[in-house]
């Protein structure tokens, strides 16, 4: 139950900024009413312990910075982020930074990738550039895979070879980073305005609900199992061409965060109540 996390003297941390403003506001508003089983915290606490282990192991050199929290003001707000690891090197007489973030996660997060990793790391690059006036050379996730299995690594080419896996994250242009951060601050500030004026909070996007893609299953009319499953209706129709007694079953992707009770504020969310 113990949690020492703090965002410092800032209006939003990077991890909160890239997430839903609706979730943030409802969590603050109903903080004393939210109930959670303590066991649900085990993996986040495990991740905290891994971070602490890596922080202690980082060499005490000026070229390596561990767990530095940076701040920058934008649109009247202070945005902050604690960067797990910064490695400073020199290229052409100019100091550049490699930003790394530790993640205790599943193998499938590495295989399929996560959009929020790209958003988060590019926001850290923005923060390094704004707060320290240093360009970022590269971004990476250092993933510790809690469900890694050696046997599967030996059998599958797509499976990570080691329980510690490096994921390179693409870097956006400075302009794209600036635009993304500005847009997210605008969204959160507008949500705060709606709260103060008794307006309607912005709805969570499909990405913020962790919604899976819709699928299109081609089946024989009297069979329960699909012959093939496609990501688009057009592909499903092409597969059916010149074949008889087939039908397409549309399988709507579920908003995993809501359906599987990953959202702490679902009981207080009118968007969730209307969809249930």
C-alpha positions, 0 to 999 in steps of 0.5 A: 500500500506504500507509494512514494511517487510524486510529480513534484511542483507541476500541474501534470507529469508526462505520464498523466499528460499523455493519458485521459484527462477524464480519468485524471479528473475523476480520480482526483474528484473521487479519490476518497471513494475509490476502492481497490484490492491491494493485490492489484498493486503487486506489479506496479510495486514490482516495477518500482523495485526494479527501477530502484535496483537500476538506479542504484546500479547506475555509475556515478558519472556526469555522463550518466544521469539516473532518475532526474526529474525535469520541469518546463512551463508551457501555456501557463502550466508546469509539466514535469517528468522523471527520466529513468536514464540519460546517457550523455555523449558527444557527436561532432563537438556537440553533447547529445542524450540517449534517453532510456525508460525501464518497463516491467511488462509482458512479452506481448507488449514488446512483440506488438508494441505500445503507442503510449511508449512512443508518446511518453519517450518523445515527451521526455525528449521534448523535456530534455530539449526544453529544460536542458537545451540538449538534443536527444540522439535516441530513445529506447525502452529497457523492457524486463519481461516478467512472463518470458519463457526460454522454450518459446524463445528457442522456437519462435523468431518473433519472440524476444531472445532474452528476458531483458529486451531493448526496444528502440523508439522512433524520434519525432521532429522537434515540431511534432514533439512541440505540437503533441505536448501543446495539444495535450496541455490544451486538452487537459486545460479544457477538461479542467475548465469544463469541471470548473464550469459544470460542463461535460468532460471530454470523452476518453478516446479509443486509444485511451480506452485501450480499444482493440481493433474490430475484426471480420471473421469469414465463416461457413453459415452453419459453423461456429469457428471462422475459416479466416479472420481479417482486420478489414471488411474489404479483405474479408470480402475478397477472401469470400469472392467466388465462394458459396455459403460463407458469411462475414461476422463482425467482431467489435473490439472491446475497450480493454481498460473499461471492460476488464476493470483496469480503470479505477474510475469506471464506477464514476464515469458516465461514458462507461455507464452509458456503454455498459 
